[in-house]
Amino acid sequence: MSAQAWLQIILTLLAIFLVSIPLGRYMARIVMGRPTKLDRIFDPIDNAIYFLIGRRVAAQAMTWRTYTVHMLVTNLAMAIIIYLVLSFQNWLPLNQLNFPAVDPLLAFNTTISFVTNTNWQAYGGESTLSNFSQMGAITFAMFTSATTGFVVAMAWIRAFTVRNGGADLGNFYRDFIRFITRVLMPICFLVALFMIAQGAVQTFDASIVAHTLQGGDQTMVVGPVASQGTIELIGTNGGGFYNANAAHPFQNPTPLTNIVLIVLMASLPASIIVTFGEMIGNRRQAWVLYGVLGTLLVLFLLLCVVPEQHGTPMLANAGVDMQASTDQPGGNMEGKEVRFGISASGLFAAITTAFTTGAVNSAHDSYTPLPGITMIGQMMLQCVFGGKGVGFLNALIYGLIAVFVAGLMVGRTPQFLGKKIEKQEIILVSLALLIHPLVILTATAWSVLAPYALSSLANNSIHGYEEILYAFSSSAANNGSAFAGLNANTPWFNLATASVILFGRYPPIIFLMAVAGSVARKPTTPATTATLRTDTVSFGVFWFATILIVGALTFFPALVLGPIAEFFAMRNGQVF
């Protein structure tokens, strides 16, 4: 790799880190109800919304059960709205291209996908959805689903800040509204203006006609692309206006916007770690967690970018120049935009699967096997920062397991942030952890045996298996990207991916909220010499090892059958 490529990667990671600190502290002030300089602007907006939903509802303290029930009911109501918009889009406005109503099974899959922040798309956006559906069903859900994951994480953190055995985890509606109005909306407004200035499309028109150099006419679909593209990335949603997603020049027009989008999708999940430290009053603990997740990200990033730049042995043996130079990029350029190249494409691929965003600027199906381990593996772990809220909670699941195991090993009290971690919490945490591999591996095993699932594959070999494994890993991890090569718009995959999304999203949240309720009721225990400290570098190393060991024990066999087997086959000159 060239020095320029390394510099681009390093500066992008540095930008993510620098943005996350002030943004994380700002979000902490919002969650904790502390004053900010922008209150004069946002207070009237928030108060108007509180008036509409009822001030009493938005002010009451909630236990974990109440908070969870209101979250689930709100998500159900939003799902109904999304499904109705998709099912009746032929009767709704801004349907200039006269798209028919979305097929019921596809509408169900899309509804489940977008209300859960997964944004799995078994359709081409520009050929299926009207502009009204793109705004009323898709963009709307991108704001609300992103907020759901965030507020659940904030409620969970509050459980460790309750000092006297209380049960108050905050108010779901207040958290929900303040995050949308004070974080998502301002950022999206400013970034959308920047994207438009760079050439991203933003219009209510449905199409334009371009006169080509050959003298013909080409009709191109347009719409409110910039506004959707910003919340797509800042909300770690991933579902694009176009089927090509961030590889489309109308959605991601320049190398500069490509870097901005990478920083955008990583900023909130990274910022939540900083918010966590502010809320618990222990920045050192937050930096330990940041170091663990940052180390994982760098290792996976190297595994994605470096092998891709080396290319494939088969091409090298055929006499193709694999070395980057001023004349050609070298490496494996299949499925990548020339304007981005290998380093920016590989960086985007690693970040989008680490932060479980799902946006793509290249064809993941065309990558060499080792980068496939990065993309699938990060979604399997779902804690290399992960999406906002959910990824953070998964990282803390591994942290609680590490606390419990380390406490037993050294004979110290298993305690995290002053709260004892006992049998009940470990059972609930284990259930939340096991659901993720259960839904991925069960659905994958079923699909590689069932003829009606295998008929969706264009490649009935190792790589075809990887496409199925990637699809269900992406669904369970609230990611939404795909390896391609898989026809997912079939009755089986519409139902199967929707089921994996549902079970991968809500049961773990419910179990973790139950943990929060249990922890909140416990008194805070002062640290003593017998207490295992969790804000040290040594515990951070143990935390890191716990993630890798538990992840490897759970998913390594599945990876051996896929990208690892394909890697050795490629080295032996075999094509799969």
C-alpha positions in Angstrom: 0.0 0.0 0.0 1.1 3.5 -0.7 2.0 6.1 1.9 -1.0 8.2 0.6 -3.4 5.2 1.3 -2.0 4.8 4.9 -2.3 8.5 5.5 -5.9 8.5 4.3 -6.8 5.7 6.7 -4.9 7.1 9.7 -6.4 10.6 9.2 -9.9 9.2 8.9 -9.6 7.2 12.1 -8.1 10.2 13.8 -11.1 12.3 12.7 -13.5 9.8 14.1 -11.7 9.9 17.4 -11.6 13.7 17.6 -15.2 14.1 16.6 -16.4 11.5 19.2 -15.1 13.4 22.2 -17.0 16.6 22.0 -20.1 14.9 20.5 -20.1 12.3 23.3 -19.9 14.9 26.0 -22.6 16.9 24.3 -24.9 13.8 24.2 -24.1 13.2 27.9 -25.4 16.7 28.8 -28.6 16.0 26.8 -29.2 12.6 28.4 -28.5 13.9 31.9 -30.7 17.0 31.5 -27.9 19.5 31.9 -28.1 22.9 30.2 -26.6 23.5 26.8 -26.1 26.7 24.7 -28.7 25.4 22.2 -31.5 25.0 24.7 -33.1 28.3 23.6 -33.6 26.8 20.1 -34.6 23.3 21.0 -36.7 23.7 24.2 -39.7 25.2 22.3 -39.6 22.3 19.8 -39.4 19.7 22.6 -42.2 21.4 24.6 -44.5 21.4 21.6 -44.0 17.7 21.1 -44.5 17.1 24.8 -47.8 19.0 24.6 -49.0 16.8 21.7 -48.2 13.5 23.4 -49.1 14.7 26.9 -46.8 16.3 29.3 -47.5 13.8 32.1 -46.5 10.9 29.9 -43.2 12.6 29.0 -42.4 13.4 32.6 -43.1 10.2 34.5 -40.2 8.1 35.8 -40.1 4.6 34.3 -39.0 1.2 35.6 -37.3 -1.2 33.2 -40.6 -2.9 32.5 -42.4 0.4 31.8 -39.5 1.7 29.7 -39.3 -1.5 27.7 -43.1 -1.8 27.1 -43.3 1.8 25.9 -40.4 1.2 23.5 -42.0 -2.0 22.1 -45.4 -0.4 21.7 -43.9 2.7 20.0 -41.9 0.5 17.6 -45.1 -1.5 16.8 -47.0 1.7 16.0 -44.2 2.8 13.7 -44.1 -0.6 12.0 -47.8 -0.3 11.2 -47.3 3.1 9.7 -44.3 1.9 7.5 -46.2 -1.1 6.3 -49.3 0.9 5.4 -47.2 3.4 3.4 -45.5 0.7 1.5 -48.7 -1.2 0.9 -50.6 1.8 -0.4 -47.9 3.8 -2.1 -49.8 3.5 -5.4 -52.5 5.7 -3.8 -50.2 8.1 -2.1 -48.6 11.3 -3.5 -45.2 11.8 -5.1 -45.4 8.6 -7.1 -44.6 10.2 -10.4 -43.2 6.9 -11.8 -46.4 5.1 -11.0 -44.8 2.4 -8.9 -47.3 -0.3 -7.7 -47.9 -1.2 -4.1 -45.1 -3.2 -2.6 -45.6 -7.0 -2.5 -47.0 -7.9 1.0 -44.1 -10.2 1.9 -41.5 -7.7 0.7 -43.4 -4.9 2.5 -43.3 -7.0 5.7 -39.6 -7.7 5.4 -38.9 -4.0 4.7 -41.0 -2.9 7.6 -39.3 -5.2 10.1 -35.9 -4.3 8.6 -36.3 -0.5 8.9 -38.1 -0.3 12.2 -35.2 -2.2 13.8 -32.4 -0.1 12.3 -31.3 -3.1 10.1 -32.3 -1.6 6.7 -31.9 -4.9 4.8 -33.1 -4.2 1.3 -34.4 -7.1 -0.8 -35.3 -4.6 -3.5 -33.8 -1.8 -5.6 -34.9 1.5 -4.1 -35.0 3.5 -7.3 -37.1 0.8 -9.1 -39.5 0.0 -6.2 -40.3 3.0 -4.0 -41.9 6.3 -4.7 -40.4 9.5 -3.3 -43.2 9.5 -0.7 -42.3 6.0 0.4 -38.7 6.9 0.5 -39.5 9.8 2.9 -42.5 8.6 4.8 -41.5 5.0 5.3 -37.7 4.8 4.9 -36.2 8.2 6.1 -38.8 8.4 8.9 -37.8 5.0 10.2 -34.1 5.8 9.9 -34.6 8.6 12.6 -36.8 6.6 14.9 -35.0 3.2 14.8 -31.6 4.9 15.3 -33.0 6.7 18.3 -34.5 3.5 19.8 -31.1 1.8 20.1 -29.6 4.9 21.6 -32.2 5.5 24.3 -32.2 1.9 25.4 -28.4 2.1 25.9 -28.9 5.3 27.9 -31.5 3.7 30.2 -29.1 0.8 30.7 -26.3 3.1 31.8 -28.6 4.9 34.2 -29.1 1.6 36.1 -25.4 1.8 37.2 -25.8 5.4 38.3 -28.7 4.7 40.7 -27.1 4.9 44.1 -29.9 4.0 46.5 -31.5 1.0 45.0 -34.0 3.0 43.0 -35.9 1.8 39.9 -36.0 5.0 37.8 -34.3 4.5 34.3 -35.6 7.7 32.9 -38.5 8.4 30.6 -38.5 6.8 27.2 -40.4 9.6 25.4 -38.2 12.4 26.8 -35.1 10.5 25.8 -36.5 9.7 22.4 -37.6 13.2 21.5 -34.4 14.9 22.8 -32.1 12.7 20.9 -33.9 13.3 17.6 -34.3 17.1 18.0 -31.0 17.9 19.6 -28.6 15.4 17.9 -29.9 13.7 14.8 -31.8 16.6 13.2 -29.2 19.3 13.5 -26.4 17.1 12.3 -28.4 15.8 9.4 -29.5 19.3 8.3 -25.9 20.6 8.2 -24.4 17.5 6.5 -27.2 17.4 4.0 -26.4 20.9 2.9 -22.7 19.9 2.5 -23.7 16.9 0.5 -25.9 19.0 -1.8 -23.0 21.4 -2.3 -20.8 18.5 -3.3 -23.3 17.3 -5.9 -25.7 14.9 -4.1 -29.2 15.0 -5.5 -32.1 16.6 -3.4 -35.4 17.1 -5.2 -39.1 16.1 -5.2 -38.8 15.3 -8.9 -38.7 11.6 -9.7 -36.5 11.6 -12.8 -34.4 13.7 -15.2 -33.5 13.1 -18.8 -29.8 13.3 -19.7 -28.5 13.7 -23.3 -25.6 11.4 -23.7 -22.4 11.9 -25.7 -23.6 9.3 -28.2 -26.7 11.4 -29.0 -29.2 9.4 -27.1 -31.4 10.1 -24.1 -31.1 8.5 -20.7 -33.7 8.7 -17.9 -32.2 8.8 -14.4 -34.2 8.4 -11.2 -33.7 11.2 -8.7 -35.4 12.3 -5.4 -34.7 13.4 -1.9 -31.3 11.6 -1.8 -29.1 13.9 0.2 -31.5 14.1 3.2 -31.9 10.3 3.3 -28.2 9.7 2.8 -27.2 11.7 5.8 -29.5 10.0 8.3 -28.6 6.7 6.7 -25.0 7.1 7.8 -25.3 9.2 11.0 -28.0 6.8 12.3 -26.0 3.7 11.3 -29.0 2.7 9.1 -27.4 1.8 5.8 -30.4 1.5 3.5 -29.7 3.5 0.4 -32.0 5.5 -1.9 -30.3 3.7 -4.8 -29.5 0.0 -5.0 -25.9 0.9 -5.5 -26.0 2.8 -2.2 -22.9 4.9 -1.5 -21.3 3.8 -4.7 -23.8 5.8 -6.7 -22.5 9.3 -7.7 -25.8 10.9 -6.9 -25.6 9.7 -3.3 -21.8 9.8 -2.7 -20.4 12.2 -5.4 -16.8 12.8 -4.5 -13.9 11.3 -2.5 -14.4 14.1 0.1 -18.0 13.0 0.6 -16.8 9.4 0.9 -14.5 10.4 3.8 -17.3 12.4 5.4 -19.7 9.6 5.2 -17.2 7.2 6.8 -16.7 9.6 9.7 -20.4 10.2 9.9 -21.3 6.5 10.4 -18.7 6.0 13.0 -19.2 9.2 15.0 -22.2 8.3 17.1 -21.3 4.7 18.1 -17.8 6.0 19.1 -19.3 9.0 20.9 -21.5 6.7 23.1 -18.4 5.4 24.7 -17.5 8.9 25.8 -21.1 9.6 26.9 -20.9 6.4 29.0 -17.8 7.8 30.8 -19.5 11.1 31.5 -22.7 9.5 32.8 -21.0 7.2 35.2 -18.4 9.8 36.3 -15.5 7.6 35.3 -13.8 8.7 32.1 -11.0 6.1 32.7 -13.5 3.3 32.4 -14.7 4.7 29.1 -11.2 5.0 27.7 -10.5 1.3 28.7 -13.6 0.3 26.7 -12.7 2.7 23.8 -9.2 1.1 23.7 -10.6 -2.4 23.6 -13.0 -1.7 20.7 -10.5 0.5 18.9 -7.9 -2.2 18.9 -10.4 -4.7 17.5 -11.3 -2.2 14.8 -7.7 -1.6 13.7 -7.0 -5.3 13.6 -10.1 -6.1 11.5 -9.4 -3.0 9.3 -5.9 -4.3 8.5 -7.3 -7.7 7.6 -9.7 -6.0 5.2 -7.4 -3.5 3.4 -4.0 -5.2 3.2 -5.0 -8.5 1.6 -7.2 -6.7 -0.9 -4.3 -4.5 -1.9 -2.2 -7.6 -2.5 -4.8 -9.0 -4.9 -5.1 -12.7 -5.8 -2.3 -15.3 -6.5 -4.1 -16.5 -9.6 -3.9 -13.0 -11.3 -0.3 -12.6 -10.2 0.6 -16.1 -11.7 -1.2 -15.0 -14.9 1.2 -12.1 -15.2 -1.1 -9.3 -14.0 0.8 -6.5 -12.2 -0.4 -6.5 -8.6 1.8 -3.6 -7.5 0.2 -0.1 -7.1 1.8 2.6 -9.2 1.0 6.0 -10.7 -0.4 4.1 -13.7 -2.7 1.6 -12.0 -4.0 0.9 -8.5 -2.8 -2.8 -8.3 -4.5 -5.3 -6.1 -8.1 -6.4 -6.5 -10.1 -3.7 -8.1 -13.1 -5.9 -9.0 -16.4 -4.3 -7.7 -14.8 -1.0 -6.7 -15.2 2.5 -7.8 -12.1 3.9 -9.5 -12.7 7.3 -7.9 -12.3 5.6 -4.4 -9.8 2.9 -5.0 -8.9 0.0 -2.8 -7.9 1.8 0.4 -11.0 4.0 0.6 -13.3 1.1 -0.4 -11.7 -1.3 2.1 -11.9 1.3 4.8 -15.5 1.9 4.0 -16.2 -1.8 4.1 -14.5 -2.3 7.4 -16.2 0.7 9.1 -19.7 -0.1 7.8 -19.6 -3.7 9.2 -17.8 -2.7 12.4 -20.3 0.0 13.2 -23.1 -2.2 11.7 -24.3 0.5 9.3 -24.8 -1.5 6.2 -24.0 1.2 3.6 -21.6 0.2 0.9 -19.4 2.0 -1.7 -18.2 -1.2 -3.3 -19.4 -4.8 -4.0 -18.6 -6.8 -0.9 -19.1 -10.0 -2.8 -16.1 -9.2 -5.0 -13.6 -9.0 -2.1 -10.9 -11.6 -1.5 -11.6 -14.2 1.3 -9.7 -12.6 4.2 -11.6 -9.3 4.0 -14.7 -11.5 4.1 -13.6 -12.6 7.6 -13.5 -8.9 8.6 -16.9 -8.1 7.3 -18.7 -11.2 8.5 -16.7 -11.5 11.7 -17.4 -7.9 12.9 -21.1 -8.5 12.4 -20.9 -11.8 14.3 -19.2 -10.1 17.2 -21.6 -7.1 16.9 -19.5 -5.1 19.4 -16.6 -3.6 17.4 -18.3 -0.4 18.3 -21.4 -1.7 16.5 -24.5 0.4 15.9 -25.4 3.2 18.3 -26.7 1.7 21.5 -26.9 -2.0 20.5 -23.2 -2.4 19.8 -22.3 -0.6 23.0 -24.6 -2.9 25.0 -23.1 -6.0 23.3 -19.6 -4.8 24.3 -20.8 -4.5 27.9 -22.3 -8.0 27.7 -18.7 -9.3 27.1 -17.5 -6.9 29.9 -19.9 -8.4 32.4 -18.9 -11.9 31.5 -15.3 -10.9 31.8 -16.0 -9.4 35.3 -17.7 -12.5 36.4 -15.0 -14.9 35.1 -12.1 -12.8 36.3 -13.7 -12.4 39.8 -14.0 -16.2 40.1 -10.5 -16.7 38.9 -8.8 -14.3 41.3 -11.3 -14.7 44.2 -12.6 -11.2 44.2 -16.1 -9.9 44.2 -17.6 -9.8 40.7 -18.6 -6.1 40.6 -19.0 -3.6 37.8 -19.3 0.2 38.5 -20.1 -0.5 42.1 -22.9 -3.0 41.4 -22.5 -6.7 42.2 -22.8 -9.0 39.3 -24.5 -12.2 40.5 -26.2 -15.3 39.2 -29.4 -13.6 37.9 -27.5 -11.0 35.9 -25.2 -13.6 34.3 -28.1 -15.8 33.3 -29.8 -12.9 31.6 -26.6 -11.6 30.0 -25.9 -15.1 28.7 -29.3 -15.4 27.2 -28.9 -12.1 25.4 -25.5 -13.2 24.1 -26.6 -16.6 22.9 -29.6 -15.4 20.9 -27.3 -13.8 18.3 -25.4 -16.9 17.2 -28.5 -19.0 17.6 -30.5 -17.1 15.0 -27.6 -16.7 12.6 -26.4 -20.3 12.6 -29.9 -21.9 12.7 -31.1 -19.9 9.7 -27.9 -20.5 7.8 -28.0 -24.2 8.4 -31.6 -24.4 7.3 -30.9 -22.4 4.2 -28.0 -24.5 2.9 -30.1 -27.6 3.2 -33.5 -26.4 1.8 -33.9 -26.5 -2.0 -36.2 -23.4 -1.9 -33.4 -21.5 -0.3 -30.6 -22.8 -2.5 -32.5 -21.9 -5.6 -31.7 -18.2 -4.7 -28.0 -18.8 -5.2 -26.1 -18.1 -8.4 -23.0 -19.8 -6.9 -23.6 -23.2 -5.3 -20.2 -23.6 -3.7 -18.2 -22.2 -0.8 -18.9 -18.7 -1.8 -22.6 -19.4 -2.1 -22.5 -20.6 1.5 -20.7 -17.3 2.5 -23.5 -15.3 0.8 -26.1 -17.0 3.0 -24.0 -16.7 6.2 -23.4 -13.0 5.4 -27.1 -12.4 4.8 -28.1 -13.8 8.2 -25.2 -12.3 10.1 -26.1 -8.9 8.6 -29.8 -9.4 9.5 -29.0 -10.4 13.1 -26.5 -7.6 13.6 -28.8 -4.8 12.4 -26.4 -4.2 9.6 -28.4 -4.7 6.3 -25.6 -5.0 3.8 -25.3 -8.0 1.5 -22.7 -10.1 -0.2 -24.9 -10.0 -3.4 -25.2 -13.0 -5.6 -28.2 -14.0 -3.5 -31.8 -13.4 -4.6 -33.2 -12.3 -1.3 -36.6 -11.2 -2.7 -38.3 -14.7 -2.3 -40.9 -15.9 0.1 -38.3 -17.9 2.1 -35.7 -15.2 2.5 -38.2 -12.4 3.1 -39.7 -14.4 6.0 -36.4 -15.9 7.2 -34.4 -12.6 7.3 -37.3 -10.8 8.9 -37.5 -13.4 11.6 -33.8 -13.3 12.2 -34.0 -9.5 12.4 -36.9 -9.6 14.9 -35.3 -12.2 17.2 -31.9 -10.7 16.9 -33.2 -7.3 17.9 -35.9 -7.3 20.6 -35.2 -10.4 22.9 -31.6 -9.3 23.6 -32.9 -5.8 24.4 -35.6 -7.2 26.7 -33.0 -9.4 28.6 -30.6 -6.5 28.9 -33.3 -4.2 30.2 -34.1 -6.8 32.8 -30.5 -6.8 33.8 -30.7 -3.0 34.1 -33.7 -3.4 36.3 -32.0 -5.9 38.5 -28.8 -3.8 38.8 -30.7 -0.6 39.5 -32.3 -2.1 42.6 -29.0 -3.0 44.1 -27.2 -0.6 46.4 -23.9 0.8 45.2 -21.0 -1.0 47.0 -17.9 1.1 47.8 -14.8 -0.3 46.2 -12.4 -2.1 48.6 -9.1 -4.0 48.2 -11.2 -7.1 47.5 -13.0 -5.4 44.5 -11.9 -6.2 41.0 -11.2 -2.9 39.2 -12.5 -2.7 35.7 -10.9 0.6 34.6 -7.4 -0.7 34.3 -5.3 -1.7 31.3 -4.9 -5.2 32.6 -8.7 -5.7 32.8 -9.0 -4.1 29.3 -6.7 -6.8 28.0 -8.9 -9.5 29.7 -12.0 -7.8 28.2 -10.4 -7.9 24.8 -9.5 -11.6 25.2 -13.0 -12.5 26.4 -14.5 -11.0 23.2 -12.1 -12.9 20.9 -12.3 -16.2 22.8 -16.1 -16.3 23.2 -16.5 -15.0 19.6 -14.1 -17.7 18.2 -15.7 -20.5 20.2 -19.1 -19.4 18.8 -18.4 -18.6 15.2 -15.0 -20.0 14.2 -16.4 -23.2 12.7 -18.8 -21.3 10.5 -15.9 -19.1 9.3 -13.8 -22.2 8.6 -16.5 -23.5 6.2 -16.6 -20.1 4.4 -13.9 -17.5 3.9 -11.1 -19.5 5.5 -11.8 -22.5 3.3 -12.1 -20.1 0.3 -8.8 -18.5 1.2 -6.9 -21.8 1.1 -8.7 -22.8 -2.1 -7.6 -19.6 -3.7 -4.0 -20.1 -2.7 -4.2 -23.6 -4.4 -5.4 -22.0 -7.6 -9.0 -23.2 -7.2 -12.0 -20.9 -8.1 -15.1 -21.0 -5.9 
